[in-house]
Amino acid sequence: MGQVNVTVNQRSYTVACGDGEEQHLTELAQYLDKRVGELTEAVGQVGDARLLLMAGLLICDDLSDALEKSKKLKDEIATLNAQGVDAQAASNQTEENIANILVNSAKRIEDMAIRLETS
């Protein structure tokens, strides 16, 4: 089991993590520290617990927005896929119609050629 020393709001913490997760945990702590720093600039030092709570809520809000955007994108992809299937079906029908027109036209041309030969 790995351990990482991280700094949030100018305080160091030792945090345990799974082996190989050290870099990821360090990046997460840096993101949290950045959000805490933004809050400190906006509201001042209001205590570690309150700053961490506020930062946590802001991060949860970011996550909520990201999840909502992800859901909308998934819905949009599903709609586009359905439209693609519909477009493919329409394209196939159009090709079939054109093929039928060409077959009928060829038959009419053959019939005309036969009539011209017999005249």
C-alpha positions, 0 to 999 in steps of 0.5 A: 500500500502506497503513501503520498504526502500532499499539501492542501491550504499550506498544510501537509497530509500523509494519505494512504493509497493503492500501489500505483495510484500515487500520481493520481492522488497527488493530482487530485490533491493539487486540484483540491488545493487549487479550489481551496486557494480560490476560495481563500482569495474570495472569502479569506481564511475561514478555517480548514474545515469550512474551506474544505467543506466549501471546496468539496461542495464546489467540486461536487457542483463541478461533478454534477455539471459534468455528469449532466453534460455527459448524460446530454452528450450520451442522449445526443449520441443515441439520437444521432445513432438513431438518425443514422439508422433512419438515414441508412434505411432511407438511403437503402430505399432510395437505392432500391427505387432507383434500381427499379426505375433503371430496370423498368427503363431498360425493359422499356428500351428493350421493348422499343428496340424490338418494335423498331427491329420488327417495323 
